[in-house]
Amino acid sequence: MTTNARLLQGSLRDFGLVEILQMMELGGMTGALRLKQFSGRTGIIYFSDGKLASCTELDAGALALGDVLQQLGMATSPQVEQAYSQQLQDAFGKRIGERLIGMGVINEKQLKEALRTKALWTVREMALWKEGSYEFIASPTAQTMLPYGENSLELEVMRVTLEMVRYGDEWEYLRQFLPQSMRTILQMAPAIPYAMSFDTRIFELLVHVNLHHRVRRIASAMRRPEIDVARELAQLVQQRLLIPLYQDAGSQLNDRDVRLPEAAEKLRMESFELLNLISRMEQEWYRRQTPMDQLPALAKFINWTMDALAETCRARGADLDPNTLKSLLYRERLRYMGNYEFKVEQNHIDVDNFKSLCYEVLSLNMEQTQDFYDEAVIVLQRILRCIFDTINSRVVSLDERLENQEVWEAMFEQFALHRQ
């Protein structure tokens, strides 16, 4: 059973994010720090042994990897859109960064730089939050909490907090012109109160304001870092060439209800019917009394899980590639059990073929039977666990991810399967 404890919580009025991060570092903490604003914006900062492992904001206007790649000049909007389109056609295949590497747009080093930049830019913006709450949820390992199966970015907290302080100081000035920071929506002034001539740089900015309106989107379209663009847009607001529009932040939401940027929204897995699936497995398992019956049932559970995954993808307007299970088994080195190769087509294991193997082996002497049963249970459990981890990593809500993990662990205990 997973053990996650809420060790630290409080108000951002009492402790700023810089101080909280320093506590995480000093304590060598592993887990997730969740920040919530009263407006409903939510941020999650992941830690591994006191280092910043990852950072994400749950909001439709949040900074996406595609934004960072464009703002760093590493990719264009059409290239990013092409990668997103590929992922919607193969929801559980490669992630956006890996697809762009495959397209020859970026390399491994650039992807790592972009991921670290995205985390740094996201957390520095969270440092602007002066209202709301925080809570730290400890975990034995960062890997079980990180979304999308990510690896820890291993960012030093000292570097992060220095950037947060510098960024916060700059926004003390910029906020009077761009009141909602990078989410500020701008429009051209209806009339310019004085005569002036535009240079090429200002004209380009004004064109992109008319096209994209929001500071972050303007910066991505111009392929320039958003803080640089924000400074220039603030000057135009100060000169009364632009007018900021105030947008209602909306009512308070929990992180199960927030919307992500459009492409990410289609790939989230909150609607996966985990409890119904486990209930079906439970009922089927208790009808299987012998090893001869139980092993094929586990293979059948794999197929049920893949069916439920395909249905969830369809409901969200994405597709599940028919080779998803085959690719997962190859990637995790689970295609073979001893000398036996699982027959896989259209995301289904051939249960009848596997059942024939079980009948053949389990009719041998007791010692060989037990060894085969133990190995089969281990391999089949690993396959089920890999599929579950793939699904659960795409659940945006931290609470739901942790709840799912506990339910899944409890299922294996109830079925009395061998643990890994």
PyMOL commands that set and color helices and strands:
alter all, ss='L'
color gray80, all
select helices_A, chain A and resi 17-26+65-71+77-89+96-102+108-126+147-149+157-174+181-183+200-212+215-222+226-238+262-267+274-285+291-315+324-331+351-362+366-392+398-414
alter helices_A, ss='H'
color red, helices_A
select strands_A, chain A and resi 5-11+31-36+42-48+51-58+133-138+185-188+242-245+336-337+340-341+344-345+348-349
alter strands_A, ss='S'
color yellow, strands_A
deselect
rebuild
show_as cartoon
